[in-house]
Amino acid sequence: MNQKLAARLHNGAGVMYGVTFTLAVLVWFLATWREDRPPGWFAWYSLVTVVAAVVSSFALIAAGIAAPGDIGLFQRAWLGSLNTWMLVFACRVRVQSRR
């Protein structure tokens, strides 16, 4: 496979994963927000995760850690925050299933 095509497919898959995951966390926040009871800590954590994922690249640039062309670093920061959300979500589900 052509190296440029492979790189584009790789980056496209990463972006698709990130966008889908960001939207899923946002939907989870909105769904828990609309429940009859007040939103708990996990709803707020979900919102903070979405905001952190979206602004991570801007924060890295502003801090002087990254340049605007550091796409790989931005993807890792974005996906790292979302994957951390998934870990916390899995732990939360596990604790609730044991009750």
Helices and strands as residue ranges (DSSP letters): H 3-33, H 41-62, H 71-98
